[in-house]
């Protein structure tokens, strides 16, 4: 483990995650470690939390557009605990962090790019000492999947598995716009500052309405999925710093300008032992065809398309998503152990 400077005081930064599973949390001084120009304009830090004491898998969760790391709560809660405490038996320690321009992280001058955001993450991994060969399992969702592609292109030798969920290889700006429903919804959100008024807009963007109105599985209170997701959203918003307008549009710029070419995709696919591409068939933000484009450029990858599933796939299909991650990490480990034998 690298020598890590003492973290700044965190009393002003409440967490949505279980403190009992926390290994460490703090702020990574990205600009100090990787100078970017004028301190006045460019200085920023990344907020991070590491949970779980497992030693078999190191996991990095990369969140999507304008969402904080707290949107990974269903995964951090599960993988941060061991089997005896109602968690996973896979033996993981997981890292979740706020991208630049959201949550507790800083706001360098925009607009942002996925390559710049990937460099942020690599800096964080170096800072934490997560630098070993084939020790990383990276899970990216939406914009986080775009960032994950750029990370994988830069440090493939450090990655054991890569999960690219509801994301895209990108292209020209006009090819990167979301479907019309998602585009109009993002516009409404941009000018709806009240978190309570945002709720029906956000839920309709992330999940199929039919699923939202169904009774939730295994809920002792008999609530609908809409009620549960509303309550979860309000809990996250209550302890998350409001996103500044500049962060919103700068992250959106990163998504719209993202592009990983077919030859780079092919290199990633050949270089990383296990790659999974996951999408839902009812996604209003990133059309499923983009996952098929990823597969076309990554022939070794496994492509999954889940039915009746929207963009908020890690919440809507929580158990199934977590089980997929467990299987992916174990398969990656087995591939590597087979090569070493």
N, C-alpha and C positions, 0 to 999 in steps of 0.2 A: 504494500500500500504506500502511495506517495505521501510525503510530508504535507499536511494540509494546514494552512494557517487557521487560526481561531476564527470561527464565523462571527459576523456582526450580530448584535442583539436581535433576537427574533420575536420579542414580546409583542411587537405590533403586527405580526404575521400569523394569525390563527390558521390551523390546518383542518382540512376535512377528513384526513386520514387518522387511523387509530394510533395514538401516541405509544401504546404498548408494543407495537411492532416496529417502531421507528429505530433505525440504526444510526442515522445522522441526517441532518438537514441544514441548509445554509444558503449562502449566496456565493456563486462562483464569479470572481472578478474577470470577466472575459477580456475587457480592454487592457487590464494590467498584464495579463498573460499573453495576449495577442493584440498589440497596438493596432488601431484602425484609423488614426488620424487625429483630428482635433478632439481633445477631451471634452470640450464644452458641447460638441455636437454628437460625438460618437460613444462616449463612455457608457457602459452598461454592464449589468451583472445578470446571471441566470439563477433563479430560485430553484432549488432541488430538494427532494426527499428520497431517502433510501429506506426500504422496509423489508423485513424478513431476514432471517439468519441462515437460510439455506446455502449450501456450498456447491450444489450440483449445477445450477444454472444462474448466470447473471443476465438479468433482463432489463432492457431499456424501452420504456413506453414513450412514444412521441405523439403528442396530441395535435389535433387539427385546428382549423381556422377559428381564430378569436375565442378559443376555449382554453381555460387553465388546466393544469395537471390534475385538478380535482375531478375532472370528468372521467379520469381513470379509476375512480373510487371502487367500482365493482371488482376490478382486477387487483388493485393494490390491497384491498381488504382480504381477498381470497388468497392470493399468492404470498402475502405478507405473513400469513398464519400457517402453522404446521397442521398436519392432519388431526392431531389430538385436540386442537382448539378450533376445529371446524373449517380449517383451510385446506390447502393443497398438500398432497403427499409427494409432490415432484421435487421439492428441495430447492426453492428459488430464493434469491434476493433480488428485489426489483427497484429500479430507479425511475421516478417520475419527475418532470421538471416543467417549468413554465417557459415557453418560447419567448423570444424578445417580442415586446409589444403587447403583453397580456399578463394578468395576474400580478405576482410579486416581482417579476423580472423587469429589467430596464427598458427604456424606449430610445434606442439610438435613432439617429435621423433616418427617415425612410426615403423612398419606398424600399421594401425589403426584397430579397431574392431567396429562393430555396437553397441556393449554394451558400449564401452568407449565413443562413440559419443552420445549415449543416455544419459549417465551420464553428458556430457557437457550440453545438453539441459535442463535436470532437474535442474542443477545448475543455468542456466540462468533463468528459471521460478521462482526458489526460490529467486533469486536476484531481480527480478522484482515484487515480491510479488504475483505472480499468483499461489497461494497455496490452494485456496478454494476447497471444495468438489464439484465435478461434474461441474466445471466451464470451463473446457478446451474442445475445439473442435480441434482435431489434424488432419491435412491433410498432408500425406506423399506421395511423388512421387518417384518411382524407389528406389535408395539407401535411400532416405528420408522415404520411406515406410518401409524399413527394420529397420531403426532407430526408427521409430514410433512404430513398434511392440515391440522393447525392452523397450521403454518408457512406453508403455501400460502394459507391464508385471511387471514393477516396481511401477507405481503409478496409477493403474486402478481406484482407488476411486476418483481421481481428474479429470477424463475424462468423458465427456458427450457423445461425438461422436468421431468416428475414421474412417477416409477415407484412405484406402490403395490402391493407384493408381499405375498401371503398375509395380508391385513389386512381391516379392517372399518370402516364408517362409525359403528359403535356404535349405541347406543340406551339403553333402560332397563337397569339392572344385570342383571336376569334374562335379558335378551336377549344380554348380552355374555359369558355363561359359555361356556366351550369345550364341545365335544362330551364326552360322559361319559368316554370313554377318556382324553382330554386332561385333564379335570378331576381324575380319580382319580390320574393320573400326576403332575400338579403337586403334589397333596397328598403323595404319596410322596416327591417330591424335597425338599419343604419340611422333612421330618424325616429326610433321609438326608444327613448332613454329609460322609461319606467319599466323595471324588471317584471312587475306583475303583468303589465300589458303585453310584454314580450312573450309570455308563457304560451298562449295558444298559437302564436306565430311560430315559435321555435319547435314546439311539439309537432305541429303539422308539417314542418319542413323535414324533421328527422325521422318520423315514424308513420307507417300507414294508419289512416284513421280507423280502419276496421280493427286493427290490433289495439289501438289506444282505447277503444270502447269495450274491449273484451275484459272479462274478469282475469286478474293476474293469477298465474299458477303459484300454488303453495303459499298464498297469502292468507293468513289466519283471520284477517279483518275483512276479507271479501271485497277488497278494493279493485277498481279497474286499473288497467295499465296507465291510463291518463292520470288518475289520482296519484299513483305512486311516482310517476315521472314528474308531475307538478311539484310534489313535496320534495323530491330529491333536487330538483332545479332550484327551488327556493332556499334549501339548505346551503347549496353551493354558492348561490348569489350572496347570501347573507354574510359570508366570510371571505368573499373574493373582492379584491379591489376593483372598482368599476374600470372598464377598459376605456382608455382615452381614444378620442376619434382618430388621432394620428396612428395609433396602433392598429385600429380596425382597418383603415384603408391601406396601411403599409403591408399588413399580412395579406390582404386581398390582392395587392399588387404582386406579391410573391407567388400566389396561386395562379394568377393570370399569365405570368411570364415564365412559368415552369416548363422546362423541356429536357428530357433525357432521351437522347437519340437511340435508334435501334442498335447501333454498334456498342454503345455503352451499356444498354440493357443486356445484350448478349454477353458482354464481359462480366457483368454482375452475376448473371445466371450461371456462368461456367465457374466463377470464382468462389461462390458460397455454397456450402454443402446442401442446405435445404432452404428452398424458397417457396412460400405459399402466397398466392394471390386470392383475395377473398372479396366478394361483392354481394349485394342484395339485388333482387330484381325490381325493387320499387324505390329506387334512390332518386330523390329530387335534386341532389346537389352534384353528384358525380355519376354520370350515366354508366350502367354496367358495361357498355361497349368499350369503355376505357380500360377495364380490367382485361378484356379480351385482347386489346392492343398490347397491354403489358405481356400477356401470355405469348402473343405472336413474336415478341422480341426476346422472350425468356423461355425457350423451349423446354428446358429442364424443370421449370417451375410447376407446381401443382396449382390448378385453377379450380376454385369452388364458387358456385353461385347459389345462394340460399333463396328459397322461394318466400314470397310474402314478407320480405325484409327490406327495411329502409336504411337510411344513411347512419342512423345511430345504432349500428349493429352490435357494438359491445355492450349496450344496455338492453336492447330489445331481445337479443339472443344470448343473454349473459352466460348461462350454463354451457351452452353449445360453444360459444366463443372461447370460454376458459378451457374447455376440454380440447378444443382444437389447438390452443397454445401448448397445453401439456403434451399432446401427441407430437406436435411439431418439434418442440425442444428435445424430446426423447429420441425422435428419429434422427435429428441432427447429431445428437450425442452418439448414437449408435453408428452412424455413418463415419464419424471421426474415429471412434474406437475401432471400427472395422479396418480403416485405413492404417491405423497404427499397429494392428495385430500382425 
